[in-house]
C-alpha cells in the first residue's frame, strides 16, 4: 500500500514520474552561486534563478555573502 492505495492499482510509469531524489550532501562547486544553479539547469533565465533562490529561502544568506 502507498497512501492507502494497493500497489497493484498504481500505474508504475506515472508513479515513477512523480518521484525525485534529493541528496543529503550539499554539492557546491567553485564559482558563483549562479554558476552552481546553472550546472543543474543550464537553460535557466535570470528570473528563474532568482525565483529558485527565493523558493529555497536563500535570499538573506546570499545577501550576507561578501561578493
C-alpha positions in Angstrom: 0.0 0.0 0.0 1.1 3.5 -0.8 -1.1 6.2 0.8 -3.8 3.6 1.3 -3.7 2.6 -2.4 -2.9 -1.0 -3.2 0.4 -1.2 -5.2 -1.3 -3.4 -7.8 -3.6 -0.4 -8.6 -0.8 2.0 -9.3 0.4 3.0 -12.8 4.1 2.4 -12.3 5.1 4.7 -15.2 3.1 7.6 -13.8 4.3 6.9 -10.3 7.9 7.0 -11.3 7.4 10.4 -12.9 6.3 11.7 -9.5 9.4 10.6 -7.6 12.6 12.6 -7.1 15.7 12.0 -5.2 17.3 14.7 -3.1 20.8 14.0 -1.8 21.6 14.8 1.8 25.0 16.1 0.8 25.3 19.6 -0.5 27.3 19.7 -3.7 28.7 23.2 -4.4 31.4 23.8 -7.0 33.9 26.6 -7.2 32.4 29.6 -8.9 29.4 31.8 -8.3 26.0 30.7 -6.9 24.6 31.4 -10.3 27.1 29.1 -11.9 26.2 26.4 -9.4 22.5 26.8 -10.2 23.2 26.7 -13.9 25.0 23.5 -13.5 21.7 21.8 -12.7 19.6 23.7 -15.2 21.8 25.4 -17.8 18.9 26.9 -19.8 17.6 28.8 -16.8 16.9 32.5 -17.1 18.0 35.1 -14.5 14.3 35.3 -13.4 14.1 31.5 -12.9 17.4 31.6 -10.9 16.0 34.5 -8.7 12.8 32.5 -8.2 14.7 29.4 -7.2 16.8 31.4 -4.7 13.6 32.8 -3.2 11.9 29.5 -3.0 14.9 27.9 -1.3 14.8 30.7 1.3 18.4 31.7 0.4 17.8 35.4 -0.2 19.1 36.5 3.2 22.0 34.0 3.1 23.2 35.4 -0.3 22.7 39.0 0.8 25.2 38.4 3.7 27.9 37.0 1.4 30.9 39.2 0.8 30.7 39.1 -3.0 
